[in-house]
């Protein structure tokens, strides 16, 4: 799946609910998912880690949609001028 396809999927599945929720709660959910990923990395199985990676990616895509930004454009700097 391409990044734009991920953003489109998240928009189709959750776009209206995500916008109704707002950006601050979306960021809070993203932070919670990152915490769950950290715990899975420390103590979880590969399956749990994969699950949490998916959740983090989904919330990042949701936030990008709410900001009306492209994840592909955001990552372009790693191609042209990596930090």
N, CA, C and O atoms as a printed pandas DataFrame, in Angstrom:
     atom_number atom_name residue_name chain_id  residue_number  x_coord  y_coord  z_coord
0              1         N          UNK        A               1    0.840   -1.178    0.000
1              2        CA          UNK        A               1    0.000    0.000    0.000
2              3         C          UNK        A               1    0.884    1.240    0.000
3              4         O          UNK        A               1    1.841    1.335    0.768
4              5         N          UNK        A               2    0.557    2.170   -0.854
5              6        CA          UNK        A               2    1.259    3.454   -0.912
6              7         C          UNK        A               2    0.731    4.364    0.199
7              8         O          UNK        A               2   -0.376    4.172    0.701
8              9         N          UNK        A               3    1.538    5.355    0.573
9             10        CA          UNK        A               3    1.131    6.258    1.644
10            11         C          UNK        A               3   -0.167    6.992    1.321
11            12         O          UNK        A               3   -1.014    7.157    2.198
12            13         N          UNK        A               4   -0.334    7.429    0.089
13            14        CA          UNK        A               4   -1.566    8.126   -0.268
14            15         C          UNK        A               4   -2.765    7.190   -0.165
15            16         O          UNK        A               4   -3.861    7.618    0.198
16            17         N          UNK        A               5   -2.561    5.930   -0.481
17            18        CA          UNK        A               5   -3.641    4.963   -0.332
18            19         C          UNK        A               5   -4.015    4.802    1.141
19            20         O          UNK        A               5   -5.191    4.662    1.476
20            21         N          UNK        A               6   -3.015    4.823    2.015
21            22        CA          UNK        A               6   -3.280    4.757    3.452
22            23         C          UNK        A               6   -4.103    5.965    3.885
23            24         O          UNK        A               6   -5.089    5.823    4.608
24            25         N          UNK        A               7   -3.697    7.149    3.443
25            26        CA          UNK        A               7   -4.455    8.342    3.809
26            27         C          UNK        A               7   -5.877    8.272    3.266
27            28         O          UNK        A               7   -6.824    8.643    3.960
28            29         N          UNK        A               8   -6.035    7.803    2.046
29            30        CA          UNK        A               8   -7.368    7.677    1.455
30            31         C          UNK        A               8   -8.217    6.667    2.237
31            32         O          UNK        A               8   -9.398    6.909    2.487
32            33         N          UNK        A               9   -7.622    5.552    2.617
33            34        CA          UNK        A               9   -8.334    4.540    3.385
34            35         C          UNK        A               9   -8.809    5.113    4.717
35            36         O          UNK        A               9   -9.968    4.944    5.096
36            37         N          UNK        A              10   -7.914    5.785    5.417
37            38        CA          UNK        A              10   -8.278    6.370    6.703
38            39         C          UNK        A              10   -9.362    7.424    6.545
39            40         O          UNK        A              10  -10.256    7.533    7.384
40            41         N          UNK        A              11   -9.285    8.199    5.473
41            42        CA          UNK        A              11  -10.327    9.197    5.203
42            43         C          UNK        A              11  -11.671    8.521    4.972
43            44         O          UNK        A              11  -12.688    8.947    5.520
44            45         N          UNK        A              12  -11.676    7.476    4.166
45            46        CA          UNK        A              12  -12.927    6.776    3.865
46            47         C          UNK        A              12  -13.513    6.093    5.096
47            48         O          UNK        A              12  -14.729    6.101    5.291
48            49         N          UNK        A              13  -12.661    5.505    5.921
49            50        CA          UNK        A              13  -13.141    4.776    7.091
50            51         C          UNK        A              13  -13.523    5.701    8.246
51            52         O          UNK        A              13  -14.552    5.502    8.893
52            53         N          UNK        A              14  -12.693    6.709    8.500
53            54        CA          UNK        A              14  -12.822    7.466    9.746
54            55         C          UNK        A              14  -12.801    8.984    9.583
55            56         O          UNK        A              14  -12.856    9.705   10.579
56            57         N          UNK        A              15  -12.722    9.483    8.352
57            58        CA          UNK        A              15  -12.514   10.908    8.134
58            59         C          UNK        A              15  -13.494   11.808    8.852
59            60         O          UNK        A              15  -13.086   12.752    9.530
60            61         N          UNK        A              16  -14.776   11.535    8.717
61            62        CA          UNK        A              16  -15.780   12.404    9.349
62            63         C          UNK        A              16  -15.669   12.345   10.872
63            64         O          UNK        A              16  -15.695   13.381   11.538
64            65         N          UNK        A              17  -15.547   11.155   11.417
65            66        CA          UNK        A              17  -15.423   11.005   12.875
66            67         C          UNK        A              17  -14.139   11.648   13.378
67            68         O          UNK        A              17  -14.124   12.260   14.446
68            69         N          UNK        A              18  -13.054   11.512   12.607
69            70        CA          UNK        A              18  -11.784   12.118   13.014
70            71         C          UNK        A              18  -11.900   13.639   13.054
71            72         O          UNK        A              18  -11.425   14.272   13.997
72            73         N          UNK        A              19  -12.524   14.225   12.042
73            74        CA          UNK        A              19  -12.693   15.681   12.021
74            75         C          UNK        A              19  -13.601   16.141   13.160
75            76         O          UNK        A              19  -13.353   17.180   13.774
76            77         N          UNK        A              20  -14.647   15.372   13.441
77            78        CA          UNK        A              20  -15.532   15.725   14.551
78            79         C          UNK        A              20  -14.793   15.664   15.882
79            80         O          UNK        A              20  -15.046   16.473   16.774
80            81         N          UNK        A              21  -13.885   14.710   16.015
81            82        CA          UNK        A              21  -13.104   14.559   17.241
82            83         C          UNK        A              21  -12.150   15.734   17.406
83            84         O          UNK        A              21  -12.002   16.275   18.502
84            85         N          UNK        A              22  -11.511   16.120   16.319
85            86        CA          UNK        A              22  -10.579   17.242   16.361
86            87         C          UNK        A              22   -9.134   16.803   16.460
87            88         O          UNK        A              22   -8.826   15.644   16.739
88            89         N          UNK        A              23   -8.258   17.767   16.222
89            90        CA          UNK        A              23   -6.830   17.448   16.178
90            91         C          UNK        A              23   -6.227   17.146   17.543
91            92         O          UNK        A              23   -5.431   16.215   17.670
92            93         N          UNK        A              24   -6.589   17.913   18.563
93            94        CA          UNK        A              24   -5.987   17.673   19.888
94            95         C          UNK        A              24   -6.277   16.254   20.384
95            96         O          UNK        A              24   -5.352   15.575   20.829
96            97         N          UNK        A              25   -7.516   15.785   20.325
97            98        CA          UNK        A              25   -7.753   14.398   20.734
98            99         C          UNK        A              25   -7.071   13.373   19.816
99           100         O          UNK        A              25   -6.670   12.299   20.265
100          101         N          UNK        A              26   -6.944   13.713   18.536
101          102        CA          UNK        A              26   -6.246   12.807   17.624
102          103         C          UNK        A              26   -4.782   12.679   18.019
103          104         O          UNK        A              26   -4.230   11.579   18.014
104          105         N          UNK        A              27   -4.158   13.787   18.357
105          106        CA          UNK        A              27   -2.766   13.743   18.816
106          107         C          UNK        A              27   -2.666   12.932   20.109
107          108         O          UNK        A              27   -1.716   12.171   20.293
108          109         N          UNK        A              28   -3.637   13.093   20.998
109          110        CA          UNK        A              28   -3.632   12.320   22.244
110          111         C          UNK        A              28   -3.727   10.819   21.955
111          112         O          UNK        A              28   -3.010   10.023   22.561
112          113         N          UNK        A              29   -4.620   10.432   21.021
113          114        CA          UNK        A              29   -4.730    9.030   20.644
114          115         C          UNK        A              29   -3.432    8.527   20.022
115          116         O          UNK        A              29   -2.994    7.413   20.310
116          117         N          UNK        A              30   -2.816    9.347   19.170
117          118        CA          UNK        A              30   -1.548    8.968   18.558
118          119         C          UNK        A              30   -0.494    8.722   19.635
119          120         O          UNK        A              30    0.238    7.734   19.578
120          121         N          UNK        A              31   -0.419    9.616   20.609
121          122        CA          UNK        A              31    0.554    9.440   21.693
122          123         C          UNK        A              31    0.296    8.156   22.472
123          124         O          UNK        A              31    1.230    7.446   22.845
124          125         N          UNK        A              32   -0.970    7.867   22.711
125          126        CA          UNK        A              32   -1.314    6.626   23.405
126          127         C          UNK        A              32   -0.856    5.412   22.599
127          128         O          UNK        A              32   -0.318    4.454   23.153
128          129         N          UNK        A              33   -1.074    5.464   21.290
129          130        CA          UNK        A              33   -0.655    4.345   20.441
130          131         C          UNK        A              33    0.866    4.201   20.397
131          132         O          UNK        A              33    1.379    3.083   20.353
132          133         N          UNK        A              34    1.584    5.310   20.409
133          134        CA          UNK        A              34    3.048    5.237   20.448
134          135         C          UNK        A              34    3.489    4.583   21.757
135          136         O          UNK        A              34    4.425    3.783   21.774
136          137         N          UNK        A              35    2.816    4.926   22.839
137          138        CA          UNK        A              35    3.125    4.279   24.120
138          139         C          UNK        A              35    2.866    2.774   24.072
139          140         O          UNK        A              35    3.651    1.983   24.595
140          141         N          UNK        A              36    1.762    2.390   23.443
141          142        CA          UNK        A              36    1.468    0.964   23.304
142          143         C          UNK        A              36    2.499    0.268   22.426
143          144         O          UNK        A              36    2.855   -0.884   22.673
144          145         N          UNK        A              37    2.977    0.967   21.401
145          146        CA          UNK        A              37    4.032    0.403   20.555
146          147         C          UNK        A              37    5.312    0.221   21.363
147          148         O          UNK        A              37    5.974   -0.811   21.254
148          149         N          UNK        A              38    5.663    1.216   22.172
149          150        CA          UNK        A              38    6.869    1.106   22.995
150          151         C          UNK        A              38    6.774   -0.093   23.932
151          152         O          UNK        A              38    7.744   -0.831   24.108
152          153         N          UNK        A              39    5.615   -0.279   24.524
153          154        CA          UNK        A              39    5.434   -1.428   25.412
154          155         C          UNK        A              39    5.538   -2.742   24.636
155          156         O          UNK        A              39    6.130   -3.706   25.120
156          157         N          UNK        A              40    4.961   -2.778   23.434
157          158        CA          UNK        A              40    5.035   -3.996   22.623
158          159         C          UNK        A              40    6.465   -4.290   22.194
159          160         O          UNK        A              40    6.867   -5.451   22.122
160          161         N          UNK        A              41    7.228   -3.250   21.912
161          162        CA          UNK        A              41    8.633   -3.449   21.536
162          163         C          UNK        A              41    9.400   -4.043   22.714
163          164         O          UNK        A              41   10.237   -4.927   22.531
164          165         N          UNK        A              42    9.115   -3.556   23.922
165          166        CA          UNK        A              42    9.836   -4.040   25.103
166          167         C          UNK        A              42    9.405   -5.433   25.520
167          168         O          UNK        A              42   10.242   -6.264   25.871
168          169         N          UNK        A              43    8.098   -5.697   25.485
169          170        CA          UNK        A              43    7.593   -6.917   26.109
170          171         C          UNK        A              43    6.696   -7.765   25.217
171          172         O          UNK        A              43    6.286   -8.856   25.613
172          173         N          UNK        A              44    6.389   -7.285   24.034
173          174        CA          UNK        A              44    5.393   -7.959   23.215
174          175         C          UNK        A              44    5.966   -8.947   22.227
175          176         O          UNK        A              44    7.177   -9.073   22.045
176          177         N          UNK        A              45    5.048   -9.632   21.606
177          178        CA          UNK        A              45    5.394  -10.577   20.547
178          179         C          UNK        A              45    5.524   -9.820   19.227
179          180         O          UNK        A              45    5.067   -8.681   19.125
180          181         N          UNK        A              46    6.131  -10.422   18.231
181          182        CA          UNK        A              46    6.155   -9.784   16.914
182          183         C          UNK        A              46    4.756   -9.445   16.403
183          184         O          UNK        A              46    4.577   -8.419   15.747
184          185         N          UNK        A              47    3.773  -10.277   16.686
185          186        CA          UNK        A              47    2.410  -10.001   16.249
186          187         C          UNK        A              47    1.854   -8.753   16.935
187          188         O          UNK        A              47    1.196   -7.932   16.297
188          189         N          UNK        A              48    2.119   -8.612   18.228
189          190        CA          UNK        A              48    1.674   -7.417   18.957
190          191         C          UNK        A              48    2.394   -6.171   18.445
191          192         O          UNK        A              48    1.786   -5.110   18.308
192          193         N          UNK        A              49    3.666   -6.302   18.170
193          194        CA          UNK        A              49    4.438   -5.175   17.641
194          195         C          UNK        A              49    3.889   -4.742   16.292
195          196         O          UNK        A              49    3.745   -3.547   16.033
196          197         N          UNK        A              50    3.583   -5.702   15.432
197          198        CA          UNK        A              50    3.023   -5.402   14.123
198          199         C          UNK        A              50    1.666   -4.705   14.253
199          200         O          UNK        A              50    1.384   -3.747   13.534
200          201         N          UNK        A              51    0.844   -5.184   15.159
201          202        CA          UNK        A              51   -0.464   -4.582   15.411
202          203         C          UNK        A              51   -0.309   -3.123   15.825
203          204         O          UNK        A              51   -0.997   -2.248   15.299
204          205         N          UNK        A              52    0.588   -2.864   16.758
205          206        CA          UNK        A              52    0.773   -1.497   17.260
206          207         C          UNK        A              52    1.414   -0.590   16.209
207          208         O          UNK        A              52    1.091    0.596   16.144
208          209         N          UNK        A              53    2.310   -1.125   15.393
209          210        CA          UNK        A              53    2.854   -0.330   14.283
210          211         C          UNK        A              53    1.735    0.112   13.353
211          212         O          UNK        A              53    1.704    1.259   12.908
212          213         N          UNK        A              54    0.823   -0.799   13.064
213          214        CA          UNK        A              54   -0.317   -0.457   12.220
214          215         C          UNK        A              54   -1.175    0.632   12.831
215          216         O          UNK        A              54   -1.621    1.543   12.133
216          217         N          UNK        A              55   -1.409    0.543   14.143
217          218        CA          UNK        A              55   -2.209    1.570   14.818
218          219         C          UNK        A              55   -1.528    2.936   14.741
219          220         O          UNK        A              55   -2.187    3.943   14.480
220          221         N          UNK        A              56   -0.224    2.977   14.964
221          222        CA          UNK        A              56    0.508    4.248   14.903
222          223         C          UNK        A              56    0.427    4.833   13.493
223          224         O          UNK        A              56    0.171    6.025   13.325
224          225         N          UNK        A              57    0.645    3.999   12.489
225          226        CA          UNK        A              57    0.559    4.489   11.114
226          227         C          UNK        A              57   -0.830    5.029   10.797
227          228         O          UNK        A              57   -0.963    6.056   10.131
228          229         N          UNK        A              58   -1.860    4.341   11.270
229          230        CA          UNK        A              58   -3.223    4.782   11.016
230          231         C          UNK        A              58   -3.490    6.147   11.651
231          232         O          UNK        A              58   -4.095    7.014   11.021
232          233         N          UNK        A              59   -3.048    6.340   12.876
233          234        CA          UNK        A              59   -3.276    7.623   13.547
234          235         C          UNK        A              59   -2.444    8.736   12.930
235          236         O          UNK        A              59   -2.902    9.877   12.866
236          237         N          UNK        A              60   -1.232    8.433   12.473
237          238        CA          UNK        A              60   -0.429    9.447   11.770
238          239         C          UNK        A              60   -1.136    9.854   10.482
239          240         O          UNK        A              60   -1.185   11.038   10.148
240          241         N          UNK        A              61   -1.679    8.886    9.763
241          242        CA          UNK        A              61   -2.405    9.195    8.531
242          243         C          UNK        A              61   -3.647   10.026    8.825
243          244         O          UNK        A              61   -3.960   10.955    8.081
244          245         N          UNK        A              62   -4.354    9.704    9.896
245          246        CA          UNK        A              62   -5.530   10.476   10.290
246          247         C          UNK        A              62   -5.149   11.919   10.591
247          248         O          UNK        A              62   -5.824   12.850   10.151
248          249         N          UNK        A              63   -4.077   12.102   11.336
249          250        CA          UNK        A              63   -3.634   13.458   11.660
250          251         C          UNK        A              63   -3.225   14.207   10.402
251          252         O          UNK        A              63   -3.571   15.378   10.244
252          253         N          UNK        A              64   -2.504   13.564    9.517
253          254        CA          UNK        A              64   -2.110   14.203    8.255
254          255         C          UNK        A              64   -3.342   14.648    7.478
255          256         O          UNK        A              64   -3.356   15.740    6.911
256          257         N          UNK        A              65   -4.370   13.814    7.449
257          258        CA          UNK        A              65   -5.602   14.177    6.758
258          259         C          UNK        A              65   -6.244   15.405    7.393
259          260         O          UNK        A              65   -6.690   16.308    6.685
260          261         N          UNK        A              66   -6.294   15.444    8.712
261          262        CA          UNK        A              66   -6.896   16.588    9.389
262          263         C          UNK        A              66   -6.106   17.873    9.143
263          264         O          UNK        A              66   -6.677   18.962    9.095
264          265         N          UNK        A              67   -4.798   17.736    8.990
265          266        CA          UNK        A              67   -3.939   18.888    8.710
266          267         C          UNK        A              67   -3.925   19.237    7.231
267          268         O          UNK        A              67   -3.347   20.247    6.832
268          269         N          UNK        A              68   -4.563   18.399    6.415
269          270        CA          UNK        A              68   -4.573   18.546    4.959
270          271         C          UNK        A              68   -3.149   18.549    4.397
271          272         O          UNK        A              68   -2.785   19.369    3.554
272          273         N          UNK        A              69   -2.358   17.591    4.903
273          274        CA          UNK        A              69   -0.971   17.430    4.474
274          275         C          UNK        A              69   -0.761   16.025    3.921
275          276         O          UNK        A              69   -1.479   15.089    4.271
276          277         N          UNK        A              70    0.223   15.901    3.062
277          278        CA          UNK        A              70    0.542   14.630    2.428
278          279         C          UNK        A              70    1.708   13.951    3.149
279          280         O          UNK        A              70    2.769   14.549    3.333
280          281         N          UNK        A              71    1.499   12.697    3.554
281          282        CA          UNK        A              71    2.605   11.943    4.150
282          283         C          UNK        A              71    3.735   11.744    3.143
283          284         O          UNK        A              71    4.909   11.755    3.511
284          285         N          UNK        A              72    3.378   11.564    1.875
285          286        CA          UNK        A              72    4.419   11.405    0.854
286          287         C          UNK        A              72    5.288   12.656    0.775
287          288         O          UNK        A              72    6.511   12.558    0.674
288          289         N          UNK        A              73    4.663   13.831    0.820
289          290        CA          UNK        A              73    5.431   15.071    0.806
290          291         C          UNK        A              73    6.251   15.217    2.083
291          292         O          UNK        A              73    7.387   15.690    2.038
292          293         N          UNK        A              74    5.692   14.820    3.210
293          294        CA          UNK        A              74    6.408   14.914    4.475
294          295         C          UNK        A              74    7.684   14.071    4.462
295          296         O          UNK        A              74    8.706   14.471    5.020
296          297         N          UNK        A              75    7.617   12.919    3.831
297          298        CA          UNK        A              75    8.783   12.032    3.788
298          299         C          UNK        A              75    9.775   12.385    2.693
299          300         O          UNK        A              75   10.894   11.871    2.680
300          301         N          UNK        A              76    9.380   13.249    1.782
301          302        CA          UNK        A              76   10.245   13.610    0.663
302          303         C          UNK        A              76   11.586   14.168    1.146
303          304         O          UNK        A              76   12.605   13.980    0.480
304          305         N          UNK        A              77   11.600   14.849    2.289
305          306        CA          UNK        A              77   12.864   15.413    2.773
306          307         C          UNK        A              77   13.906   14.327    3.057
307          308         O          UNK        A              77   15.108   14.592    3.015
308          309         N          UNK        A              78   13.449   13.114    3.343
309          310        CA          UNK        A              78   14.402   12.026    3.570
310          311         C          UNK        A              78   15.035   11.569    2.261
311          312         O          UNK        A              78   16.091   10.937    2.263
312          313         N          UNK        A              79   14.394   11.887    1.158
313          314        CA          UNK        A              79   14.942   11.571   -0.148
314          315         C          UNK        A              79   15.898   12.681   -0.592
315          316         O          UNK        A              79   17.000   12.415   -1.071
316          317         N          UNK        A              80   15.456   13.917   -0.422
317          318        CA          UNK        A              80   16.213   15.050   -0.957
318          319         C          UNK        A              80   17.254   15.603    0.006
319          320         O          UNK        A              80   18.309   16.062   -0.429
320          321         N          UNK        A              81   16.973   15.566    1.319
321          322        CA          UNK        A              81   17.907   16.169    2.280
322          323         C          UNK        A              81   17.742   15.484    3.638
323          324         O          UNK        A              81   17.195   16.078    4.567
324          325         N          UNK        A              82   18.209   14.248    3.758
325          326        CA          UNK        A              82   17.990   13.511    5.015
326          327         C          UNK        A              82   18.653   14.220    6.197
327          328         O          UNK        A              82   19.751   14.761    6.072
328          329         N          UNK        A              83   17.973   14.210    7.338
329          330        CA          UNK        A              83   18.559   14.849    8.534
330          331         C          UNK        A              83   19.772   14.095    9.038
331          332         O          UNK        A              83   20.379   14.496   10.031
